[in-house]
C-alpha cells in the first residue's frame, strides 16, 4: 500500500535498531556472593530500602529448580507500525528483516554470565525468540532469559538447558504479530519494573527480582545475614520451637541466634 502511494518511509526506519551504551556490569565477585540470596529475601530488602517495584510479575519459571543471578542486557519490542517497515514483503521477507533488527543485535552484545531481559508488553502472540537464538545465547555464555511475553520452539528450547522465565509459548515468530524488535540495551519496562542495562536480576522458582546495580552491596550486606537467621529459625521451628520467638526473631530468639552463629564460626 505504502509503495503504491509513493509515501516516504519515516526517517526512523533507517536508524533501527536503536542501540544504547554497553552496560557497565557489576564486579563479578559481588555477583558470586549474591547467588546466596533468594528472590524472597531480595524483594523484602528492596521494599524496606524504599524501592517498591522490583518483582517482575508475569513471567514464570519454566525449568524447575533453576536459579540464575547476573547482570542484565535488554531487548525492547515496540508496537508494530506498518509505515516504518514499508517495502518489506510479508512472510519470508519479514523473517529476513529480523536479522537487521534489535533481535539479532542484542545477542551479539551478550557476555558470559549475562541475563537477557525482554520488554514485550505481556503479549501472548509474539514469539520473541526461538531455539536458534537461544542456542546462540548459550554459546556466548548467557545464563538466563526473562521475557515479559512469549517465546517459541519450547520443545527444543527446554532441551538447550538455558533457564527461561516467560508468560507463555507461541508458534509465531518475532515480527509476525503486533510487535517489532526495536532497541538494544536501553532502559525497558519488564512487566511494571524499570530495568536499566547493567542492573542485576535474581531469578528462581519464586520468579524474578531486579536489584539496581548500585544497591547490590547493600543487598549483600543485609541479605546474607537475613538468610542465615532464617536458616536458624527454620531449624528451631522444625524442632517444635515457638513461632513467636523464632519468626521473626524476638529479642530472646536473636540472642540465641547470635550464640548459634558464634558457635558455627568457632567450629570453622
Secondary structure, 3 states (H helix, E strand, C coil): CCCCCCCCCCHHHHHCCEECCCCCCCCHHHHHHHCCCCHHHHHHHHHHCCCCCCECCCCEECCCCCCEEEEEEEEEEEECCHHHHCCCCCCHHHHHHHHHCHHHHHHCCCCCCCEEEEECCCCCCCECCCHHHHHHHHHCCCCEEEECCEECCHHHHHHHCCEEEECEECCCCCCCCCEEEEEECCCEEECCEEECCCCEEEEECCEEEEECHHHHHHHHHHHHHHHHHHHHHHHHHHCCCCHHHHCCECHHHHHHHHHHHHHHHHHC
